[in-house]
Amino acid sequence: MKAKITSRSKTHASTPFDDSATTRLERMGIIDSDGNLNNSTITTLAGIFAGLFYDDLREYTGDTRTLQNIYEMFKELYRNKDYQRMYLFLAIQHDRIIKPLPDPVWWIAGHSEVITAFMILFFKRYDNITKSDGGNVSGEDSNS
């Protein structure tokens, strides 16, 4: 007798805003089983992503003025501690370079505490990269 193989059909696609999101963030090591942030993982994720994002943006735009404008917007949102908008701006810029957000970055969308920690760390690294880049996109003296 052959075994019957059945498949379960999904009623909807999982999103960062449904019940599975917390479990996924836990599996990725972004939060622990109590919902506490894993700062080491978030720091690593934000640092890696900031570097990749900067390079992708620079390669895609090739325009120093556009890079300057994007940097200034991130800087303003960071100064205003508007981390939700910062995340949305990041997602829009990623769409602009015709790349989907990497899964770990996409999955944090439904968790405001993670977004806050991620965006703070992302901007600090992005700011550092921008200031140390030979193109001096930040418009500031890299020696200051």
Protein Blocks (a to p, Z undefined) as FASTA:
>chain_A
ZZdddddddfbdcdfkbmklmmmmmmnomacfkopacfklmmmmmmmmmmmmmmmmmmmn
opaklmmmmmmmmmmmmmnopaklmmmmmmmmmmmnopacdfklmmmmmmmklmmmmmmm
mmmmmmmmmmmpmklmnopafkZZ
